[in-house]
């Protein structure tokens, strides 16, 4: 009986340990995201799979041109994948100035994208991660490389 208790204790402790590690990776480092919808075409298509990292969002190191995953401002149960067009303090073509703590997000497919043009600026607190690589489909593996030779806009 003592061996069974030891065995169960070992299994439970390993399960708790691995669950904590996975949670920390998901919550603080990155995630895997499956795209849905046409708003980012041709860059991203439905069922494309992305790797995202959360460090840029947590350190407020998101830049114009980055593709980000965010909670949808009009439906917090839904996540959206859009490109950052405006950062705090930016004056956009439509005359809007992005307030502190917010970003302006748009889909690459402007004719078929529900984005900041519909719901306005997005609080930075809704951002969940920055896409850095498309991993599926395999024939289209793409790294979203930042130009680090120039300072962020």
HELIX and SHEET records of a PDB file:
HELIX    1   1 UNK A    2  UNK A   24  1                                  23    
HELIX    2   2 UNK A   25  UNK A   29  3                                   5    
HELIX    3   3 UNK A   55  UNK A   58  1                                   4    
HELIX    4   4 UNK A  110  UNK A  112  5                                   3    
HELIX    5   5 UNK A  116  UNK A  119  1                                   4    
HELIX    6   6 UNK A  124  UNK A  126  5                                   3    
HELIX    7   7 UNK A  138  UNK A  140  5                                   3    
SHEET    1   A 7 UNK A  30  UNK A  34  0                                        
SHEET    2   A 7 UNK A  49  UNK A  53 -1                                        
SHEET    3   A 7 UNK A 127  UNK A 136 -1                                        
SHEET    4   A 7 UNK A  67  UNK A  72 -1                                        
SHEET    5   A 7 UNK A  75  UNK A  86 -1                                        
SHEET    6   A 7 UNK A 102  UNK A 106 -1                                        
SHEET    7   A 7 UNK A 122  UNK A 123 -1                                        
SHEET    1   B 4 UNK A  30  UNK A  34  0                                        
SHEET    2   B 4 UNK A  49  UNK A  53 -1                                        
SHEET    3   B 4 UNK A 127  UNK A 136 -1                                        
SHEET    4   B 4 UNK A 142  UNK A 143 -1                                        
END                                                                             
